[in-house]
């Protein structure tokens, strides 16, 4: 093998290693996002009634960023104990909360 061939082979190996590392990192990020979504889903099941969750899903279809903000607000209220005694929120309670948030 000539020096040029060896150099090309070394570059190929380095490039392959970079691609594999990037794929591993992307897979890790994807897995972390899925875990976060599952946690958020489980929290929403605790916080909102079925009707409330359906309302939130409808909002997601129209305004995904707004729905994400609502989810984060609900999680924060839940974790700080401000929703104590109201869990799960009925659709009416959720509508009132939405009015306060907007």
C-alpha positions in Angstrom: 0.0 0.0 0.0 1.3 3.4 -0.9 1.4 6.3 1.5 -1.5 7.9 -0.4 -3.6 4.8 0.0 -2.7 4.6 3.7 -3.7 8.2 4.1 -7.0 7.7 2.3 -7.7 4.6 4.5 -6.9 6.6 7.7 -9.2 9.4 6.6 -12.0 6.9 5.8 -11.7 5.3 9.2 -11.7 8.7 10.9 -14.8 9.8 8.9 -16.6 6.5 9.7 -15.8 6.9 13.4 -17.2 10.5 13.3 -20.3 9.3 11.6 -20.8 6.5 14.1 -20.3 8.9 17.1 -22.7 11.4 15.6 -25.3 8.7 15.1 -24.8 7.5 18.7 -25.3 11.0 20.0 -28.4 11.6 17.9 -29.9 8.3 19.2 -29.2 9.4 22.8 -30.9 12.7 22.3 -33.8 11.0 20.7 -34.1 8.6 23.6 -33.9 11.4 26.1 -36.7 13.3 24.2 -38.9 10.2 24.2 -38.4 9.7 28.0 -39.2 13.4 28.6 -42.4 13.1 26.5 -43.4 10.0 28.4 -43.0 11.7 31.7 -44.9 14.7 30.5 -47.7 12.4 29.2 -47.9 10.7 32.6 -48.0 14.0 34.4 -50.8 15.2 32.2 -52.8 12.1 32.9 -52.5 12.9 36.6 -53.2 16.7 36.2 -56.1 16.7 33.7 -59.3 14.8 33.3 -59.8 12.9 30.0 -61.8 15.9 28.7 -59.1 18.3 29.8 -56.5 16.2 28.0 -58.6 16.2 24.9 -58.9 20.0 25.0 -55.1 20.2 25.4 -54.7 17.9 22.4 -57.0 20.1 20.3 -54.9 23.1 21.3 -51.8 21.3 20.2 -53.2 20.8 16.8 -53.8 24.5 16.3 -51.1 26.1 18.4 -48.3 23.6 19.4 -46.1 26.2 21.0 -49.0 27.5 23.2 -49.9 24.0 24.2 -46.3 23.3 25.2 -46.3 26.4 27.3 -49.6 25.3 29.0 -48.1 21.9 29.7 -45.0 23.4 31.4 -47.3 25.8 33.4 -49.5 22.9 34.5 -46.4 20.8 35.5 -45.0 23.7 37.5 -48.3 24.3 39.3 -48.6 20.6 40.0 -45.0 20.3 41.3 -45.3 23.4 43.5 -48.6 22.1 45.0 -50.8 24.9 43.8 -53.3 22.4 42.3 -53.7 20.4 45.5 -57.3 19.2 45.9 -58.2 20.0 42.3 -56.5 17.0 40.7 -57.5 15.9 38.1 -58.7 19.2 36.7 -62.1 18.9 35.1 -62.6 20.5 31.7 -64.3 23.5 33.3 -61.5 24.0 35.7 -59.0 23.7 32.9 -60.9 26.2 30.8 -60.8 28.7 33.7 -57.1 28.1 34.1 -56.6 28.7 30.4 -58.4 32.0 30.7 -56.1 33.0 33.5 -53.0 32.0 31.4 -54.0 34.0 28.3 
